[in-house]
Structures are given as structure tokens and as C-alpha cells.
Amino acid sequence: MAARTQFYLNKQDAKYKGVCAGIADYTGVNPLWVRLGVAGMTIIAQQWWLIVAYFIIAWIADPKPFGLYQTQDDAKFWQGVRSNPRRSSAEVRSKLRDIDRRLADMETHFTSRNSALAKEIDSLR
């Protein structure tokens, strides 16, 4: 099983080797902005080492496995985990608490001495 928090080259959205698309996929930023940032830093700021770094990353990193994320929501969740794991775990805990509270409310409603509900259930039989 592939690690969902690992950096991968994104060959599906790639223009050349998939490094900028992989960075965009990893961080959740639009690939266009990553490409413009790299081009701007290379040309305007004269950070020529980025070209060497680009090819080293393209050589070392693994391509993203096909079907790594089931849905777009799944991809957004894992991007959030990479950016801030504590916030993501707090969100999951909050959702589970909300589900638990709603289940407890339903259980209370169905097990209470609600005569109107009992009549409705009996009428369905």
C-alpha cells in the first residue's frame, strides 16, 4: 500500500517531469501557481539551483500510484493531514463526537416512553 503522506511525482498533471504538479498535489496549491513560482524564482530571482533541484527530485521521487485517492474529498483530507496533522485529527475527533451525540439522541428518542411514536410504529405493523 502506498503512503498517502509521501511526496510523489504527479504524472497525470505533468508538463515535463511532474515535479511541480507533485508539489502542487502535496500542498494542495494550484499547479499553475507552483510552476509560475518556480519559473519566477529561476528567471527573475536568478535562483539557478532550482533547475538542478528539479532534475534531482525528478530522478529520486517515485511517481504517484494510480488510484491513490478514491475521491477528491479523500485527496483534500490527506493534503490537510500533510499540512497540519493535529488540526486534521481534531477535525476527525469533532466529526466522530458529533456522530456519537446524534446517535445518542436517536437512541434516547426511540427508547423513551413516547406514546405518539409507539402508535406510529404499531400502525406500521
MIBA-386705 format. One line per 2 residues: for each residue y, z, x of C-alpha. Coordinates in Angstrom, 1 decimal. Each point is the difference from the previous one (the first is absolute). Example, Ala and Ser with C-alpha at 12.3 -4.5 7.8 and 13.67 -1.06 7.14 Angstrom:
2
-4.5/7.8/12.3; 3.4/-0.7/1.4
***
This chain:
125
0.0/0.0/0.0; 3.4/-0.9/1.3
2.6/2.7/0.5; 2.9/-0.5/-2.5
2.5/1.8/2.2; -0.6/-2.2/3.1
2.4/-2.8/1.1; -1.5/-3.5/-0.7
1.2/-3.5/0.6; 0.8/-1.5/-3.4
-1.4/-3.6/0.3; 0.6/-0.7/-3.8
3.8/0.3/0.3; 0.2/-1.1/3.7
2.4/-2.6/1.3; -1.3/0.0/3.6
-2.5/2.7/0.9; 0.6/2.5/-2.8
1.7/2.8/2.0; 3.2/0.1/-2.0
-2.0/-0.3/-3.3; -2.2/2.9/1.2
3.0/2.2/0.8; 1.4/-0.8/-3.4
-3.4/0.8/-1.7; -0.3/3.2/2.0
3.5/1.2/-0.8; 0.5/-1.5/-3.5
3.0/-2.0/1.0; 0.5/-3.7/-1.0
-1.4/-2.2/2.8; 3.2/-2.1/0.0
2.1/3.0/1.2; -2.5/0.9/2.7
0.1/-3.6/1.3; 3.8/-0.1/-0.1
0.1/3.4/1.8; -2.3/-1.2/2.8
1.9/-3.3/0.3; 3.3/1.7/0.0
-1.0/2.6/2.6; -1.4/-2.7/2.2
2.8/-2.4/-0.2; 3.2/2.0/-0.7
-0.9/3.3/1.7; -1.9/-1.9/2.7
-3.1/2.2/-0.2; -2.3/-2.5/1.6
-2.7/2.5/0.5; -0.7/-0.4/-3.8
-1.6/-3.4/0.7; -2.4/1.6/2.5
-0.7/2.9/-2.4; -0.6/-2.5/-2.9
-2.7/-1.8/2.0; -1.6/3.2/1.2
-0.2/1.3/-3.6; -1.4/-3.3/-1.2
-2.7/0.2/2.7; -0.9/3.7/-0.5
0.2/0.6/-3.7; -2.8/-0.9/-2.5
0.6/-2.3/-2.9; 0.3/1.7/-3.4
-3.4/0.0/-1.8; -0.2/-2.0/-3.1
0.2/2.2/-3.1; 1.3/3.1/1.8
2.0/0.9/-3.1; -1.3/-0.4/-3.5
3.4/-0.2/-1.7; 3.6/-0.2/0.9
0.3/3.7/-1.1; -2.7/0.8/2.4
1.9/-1.7/2.8; 3.2/1.9/-0.9
-1.8/3.3/0.0; -1.5/-0.5/3.5
3.5/-1.1/1.3; 1.3/3.2/-1.3
-2.8/1.9/1.7; 0.9/-1.6/3.3
3.7/0.7/-0.4; -0.3/3.6/-1.2
-3.4/1.5/-0.5; 1.2/3.4/-1.3
2.1/-1.7/-2.7; -3.0/-2.1/-1.0
-2.3/3.0/-0.3; 2.6/1.9/-1.9
0.3/-3.0/-2.5; -3.8/-0.1/-0.4
-0.1/3.8/-0.5; 2.8/-0.2/-2.6
-1.8/-2.8/-1.9; -3.2/2.0/0.0
1.8/3.1/-1.3; 1.5/-2.0/-2.8
-3.3/-1.5/-1.0; -1.6/3.5/0.1
2.8/1.4/-2.1; -0.4/-2.8/-2.6
-3.8/0.5/-0.1; 0.6/3.8/-0.5
2.4/-0.8/-2.9; -2.6/-2.3/-1.6
-2.7/2.6/0.4; 2.2/2.6/-1.6
0.8/-2.3/-2.9; -3.6/-1.0/-0.7
-1.4/3.6/0.3; 2.7/1.7/-2.0
-0.5/1.0/-3.6; 1.9/-3.0/-1.3
-1.1/-0.5/-3.6; 1.8/-3.4/-0.4
-1.8/-1.3/3.1; -3.3/1.4/-1.3
0.5/-1.8/-3.3; 0.8/-3.3/1.7
-3.1/0.3/2.2; -2.2/0.8/-3.0
1.5/-3.0/-2.0; -1.0/-2.3/2.9
-3.7/1.1/-0.3
***
